[in-house]
Amino acid sequence: MIGPLLSAERGRGCRPAGDNRPYFEGMVWMARTGAQWRQLPSEYGKWNSVFRRYRRWVVTGVFEAMLETLAAVVTPPPT
């Protein structure tokens, strides 16, 4: 559902861009645990790469678009 909101990253120089899923899961891990970025497990990638993508998504409004999309799917309880 949120996959289309996560724009494909272009590679920098000769490196291809990584998949968004491990980056997003790393961001969720950070939000869930409240740990420092440097404590991010390596299974999510380098902490600095995850942080840079997080900051890029904050600036471009990706998280706001995610919340709007998820809010549109949820039906309000009857009153």
N, C-alpha and C positions, 0 to 999 in steps of 0.2 A: 504494500500500500504506500509506503514512503519511498520505495526505490526510485520512482521517477523524479522525486524531489531532489535526490542526491545527484547533482550534475556530475558527469564523468570528468575526471581530472585529466588534464593533459600532462604528459611526461615533461620533466625538466631536462633539457639537453638531450642526451642520447638514451636516458632511462625511460622505460614505459611507466605510466602511472599505475599505482596499486589499486586494488579493488576497494570500494568504499566500505564494505561490510566489516572487516576487522577494525577499521578506524572507528566506525560508528559503535561497534561493540566495546571498544576501548573507552570511548566517551561515556557509554552507559556504565561501564565498570567504575569509572572515575566518579560519576554522579552517585552511584550506589554505595561506594565505599568511603568517599570523602578523602581519599588518600592524596598525596602529592603526586604531581605528574611524573616525577622521577621514579616513583614506586610502581608505575604501570608495568604489569607483566609483559615479557617479551613476546608472548603469543599474539598480542595486538599490534606489534610493530614497535619501532623505536618511539620512545615517549615524545621526543621533540617533533617527529613527523605527525603523530596523532594530535599534538597540541597545535601545531601550525594549521592543520586541516580544520580543527575545532574553531580556531580564531577566524579562519577564512569563512567558515559557514556562519559564524555569528555575524560577521560584517555584512555578508551577502543576504542574510535573512532566511537561511535554510531552516533554522529551528522554528521561526515564526510560521513559515509555510507548513511545516510538519504539524504544529499545534492546530492551525486552522483546518487542515485536512482531517486530522483525527477528531476535532470537535464537530465537524460537519457529519461525520459518520455516526457519532453517538446520538442516540435519540434521548431527548429529555424525558424524565419520569412524568407520568400523568399527575396533574394536580387536582 
